[in-house]
């Protein structure tokens, strides 16, 4: 599920998976979301160029909501709301 906004939301938790390649960012995100309450927002910092598509698919498959993707030169911030 996607609710992309133009500005990043306020995150309840931060997960830094920079330097990791698929599937590790998704696996670490899944573990972090399992420890969060419904409605909380997780900010994930990633460097894997495939992350944008990977997290969009992850949100569709799991019911978590992709809120925002903040593009950077070599790092991206992805915001998910826990279902």
N, C-alpha and C positions, 0 to 999 in steps of 0.2 A: 504494500500500500504506500502511496506517495502523497504528501501534502507539501510540496516544495514551496518555500517562501523566499523572498528576496533578501532577508536579513537573517543572520544566524540566531537561533533561540538561546536562551540561558540554559546551560547544561548543569545537570545534577552531579554527573560524574564525568571524568576524563579517562580515556583509554588511549595510550600511545603505542601504536603497532608499527611505527616507522622502521623501515629496513626489512620488514617481514614480507614474504611473498605468499600468494594464494597456496594453500587454504588457511594459513595461520591467522591472518587478520579476522576472517569470519569466525574461526573457532574461538579465538579469544573474545570476540564480541559476543558470541553466543553465551559464553561462560559469564561475562560481565552482566549481560541482560538478565540472566537467570537469578542473579543476586539483587536485582533492582525491583522496586515496586512498580505496579502498573501506572503509566502516565509519566514516569520520570524520563528525563532526556539524557542520553549518552552521547558525548562528543568523542569521535574516534579520529585520531590523527594518523594518516596513512601516507606512504610514499609509493606504493604499488600502483602503476598507471591503470591497471585493470580494476581497481577498487570501486570506482564509480559504478560500473556495470555489475560487479559482484554484489555490492551492497543493495542496489536496486532490486536485483533478483532475490537476495536474502529477505528483504522486506516483503516482497510479494509472496514468497513461500511461507513465511513465518507469521505474518500478521502484525509485525512491528511496523512503525510508520517512519518512512524516510522523510524527514522534515526539511533538510537543507544540505547542500553540498557547497562548501566554500573552496573555490579553486585557488591554487597557489602555483608557484613556479615548479617546485619539486615536492611539495607536500600539500595534501588536501585535508580538510576537516569535514567529516560526515556526521550528521546529527540524526539520531534515531530516537523515537519515542517508544518506550517499552509498552507492549500490549497488555 
